[in-house]
Amino acid sequence: TTIDEYIADFPDDVQVILKKVRATIRKAAPNAEEAIKYQLPTYVLKGNLIHFGGYKNHIGLYPGSRPIEHFKTELAGYECSKGTVRFPLDKRIPLGLIGKITKFCVQRNLAKAAAKAKKK
């Protein structure tokens, strides 16, 4: 399955939102590769970068726990758990915030890769 096929399985109105989330992530992480992992659209750059998914009532974003902790003030109005943020479909999706979270994930992954390379 591709990300295009994943998005095509949703109602038209949700497809529009998923396409915007995808474009936002691609813009924030232009060197990341697209994949489907854990049955979700995934971006990979020196390891898994970020995942997103569509659901009946929300869009899920899966950046990991560090970005959620880092952006906790900006995410205060959304349902969050350890590595997950849920953006309800009945509210405007904060694309700018998704872009910032993605850029944070890029820096996290590049720093991890650099530290690992330094140890070798």
N, C-alpha and C positions, 0 to 999 in steps of 0.2 A: 504494500500500500504506500502511496505517496501522500504528501501533505495536501496536494490538490484533491485527491480522492477522499481523504479524510474530511476536508471542508465541504466537499460536494454532498456528503451524507446529511447535512444539516438543512433546516428550513432557510429560505432565501434571506430573511432578515438576520439570522445568526451567521450565515455565510459572510455577509457584509462585514460584520464585526470581526469574525475570525480572520478575514483577509486583511483588515486594518491592523490587527494584532501582529499578524505575520509580517506585514510590511514594516511595522515599527521595529520589530526584533531584527529583521534583516538590515534595516538602516543603521541600527545601533551596533550590530555585529556583522559587518559586511564580509568578513573573512570566515565566518562560521559556515559549516556545512549543514544542510537540512537532512533529517532522517526521521523515521518513525521508530520510537523506542518506548517500551511500556505501553504500546498502542496509542501513543500521543505524538503530535508534532514536536520534534526535538531539534535543538541547535547544538552542534558539536564544535568545540574549539579547544584543543588540548584537553579533551574530556567533555563530558556532558556539560553544556553551558546553561540551558534553560529549556523547559518544556511548557506547552500550553495545551488547553483542551476545552472543548465546548460541552456544555451540559444543558439540561432542560431549563434551569433558571439562572445559570451563571457561566462565566468564563473562568477557568482555573488557570493559574499561573504557578509554575513550580520552579523557582530559582534556587531553592535550598534555604537553609535556616539563616545563614549569615546575612544575605541581602534583606531578608524580612526583618531581622533585628536592626540592621543599619537604617532601614527606611520606616521603622515602626511609627514614627510621628505622622508621616504622610499616609501610612496605611491604616491609621487608627479607625477610620470609618468603614473598614472592610473586615470581613470575617477571615481570620488568618489562623493557621496552625503551624506546626514546626517548619515545614518547608513549602507551604501552600498559601496562596491568596485566592479568595473567591470574589470576583467582580460581578455583582448582580446585573442581569440583562436589562432590568427596568431602570437602570441608572446609566449615565454617560460613562463609558469605559475610559479611564485615565491613561490615554496613550503616551503622554509625556512622561508619566511616572513609570510606565512599562519600559520605555526607552532608557530612562535613568537606571532602573534595576538591571536591565540587560547590559548596559555599559559597566556597571559595577561587577556583574558576573564575568565579563570579558577580562577586566583587571584582575579579578580573583583567580581565574584560570591561568592567565599569563604569569602571574606571580608564583602560583603553585608550580607551574612547569619550569620556570626559571630557577626556583629553589631546588627542585628535583635535579635539574641539569647541573647545578653547582655542586651537589653532593657527589656526583659521579666522577 
